[in-house]
Each structure stands twice: as structure tokens, then as C-alpha cells.
């Protein structure tokens, strides 16, 4: 198995709410001990922090705020490129979903073509007459090359599968279908089962010639299992349903990058969410031994 290189990503505005350095220090000690116990060769390479504004998940950032985001993600991207050159398996543990704008653009030039994306929020901002491109800041929109932050396309739409969102606006649903993005909302997951959803996502993300990655937002889980997350939803998936299909994905040698985001330890007094995060990492990484 490749050695695992872990990078923590935090936002200093979250520190006053319990995030930031405290969150990353806790994760570092807990995760490294866990992986050592399971025989995984892992090193915590660095923490990347930035002073980002305290805004909601759907807020529009001004030019200064966008510059701060781009700076943080550029530093993350440079670290990831170095680890790839050294043949490591990158594991990114971050607080904000916007971290993905640093992770995947850095990794995709290295032959990663597909992405499995679990999150409670799947909303897209497709440029229209009423929504100009300069205001399109959703992460998926940017990874498709249609947003504010990134130049060029990180993923082709047909190689991404989004799982777990509770709702889609009708215009967003139509735009997603037109672009070729596959979406599996929570309603369909509940009706058909998470195993079928992940099997479909795995086929989509791995159907190219290259490798694929997985990005897990902890807010995709039911709040009872994951109370310590940023921007929680009303309901979500369960680890019980996730574990078996996730093991199958983890055994695929083409899975070459992992991202787990959204942990807020200030809201995790019982450490339920931390234990969930650790179980996810054991499933994903112990299968690689």
C-alpha cells in the first residue's frame, strides 16, 4: 500500500467557534493513532489555514474574500502536487466544502478523471442571464469550469456523481441533466438504497481510463450520527448503510485520493462525529493494505 499523506485544512474564522487550530490538533492526534493501530503508514504533512469570512454556505464572496480562498487553495494544491510526485495517497481533512477547490484541481492533472461526491448540499449555480458567471461560486460549478474561482475544467460532467442532496431547484435539475452530471438525491437513496447509489456512482467515476477520488461531506449523514458538522441538514445517510458499499469502492486500486470535510468539534461534545470520521477512514484505508 502507498503511504498516506494527510493534510488538514482549516479556516481561522471557525477557530473562535471551536474550529481552526483546535480542530486540526484533535484530528491529528486521533487519526494518526487510529491509523497506526490498523497498520496504515501515515504522516500528517501539514495544516493549511486561511482567514476566511464568516459567511453562510450560500453567501456571495467579494473580490477580497475570493482572493483569500484562492490563496488557501493554491497552497493546498502545491502541497498535494508534492505528495503525488512522491507517490503518496493524499487524505485531505478539512472544515469547509470550498476546500475541494484546492484538492481536485491539483490532483486531476495527475490522471484523476472521476469523482464520487457525498454531501447534504448539491446545489448548482449554472450561469444564466440572471446569474452571471462572476457570481457562480458553488464548488461543483467551479470544478466544471463554469464558476468564479477556477480557470478551465477540472472534471468532465459525465465523470461526476453527486449523492445525498435533499432538494434540487427545477432549473438546477434541468441544468445538471443537460450537462451530463449524475445526481442521486436523498429521496432516491432512501427509496432504492445507498448501496445501489454508490454502486452507480462507482461505475460513473471509474469508467474513464484514469483514476478517481471520493469526497465525503460529513453533513451528508443524519444529524443523530454526525451532530458536529458545519451546515448540517435535517436528515441524511447512515454509516450502517454506507460501510459495505464503501468497502467495495476502497478495494478498487484506482481510488487514489480521499477528502473528508465538514467536521466541527465545537458541536461534537459527545464525539459522535469524530468516531464516525474514524470509522470512515478505517473502511477506506484498511482496504488498501
ABEGO torsion letter per residue (X at the ends): XBBBBBBBBBBAAAAAAGBEAAAAAAAAAAAAAAAAAAGBBBBBABBBBBBBBBBBAABBBBAAAAAAAAAAAAAAAAAAAAAAAAGBBBBBBBABAAAAAAAAAAAAAAGBABBBBBBABABBBBBBAABBAAABABAAAAAAGABAABBEBABBAAABBBBGBABBBAAAAAAAAAAGBBBBBAAAAAAAEAAAAAAAAAAAAAABABBBBBBBBAAABBAAABABBBGBBABBBBAAAAAAAAAAAAABAABABBBBBGBBAAABAAGAAAAAAAAAAAAAAAAAX
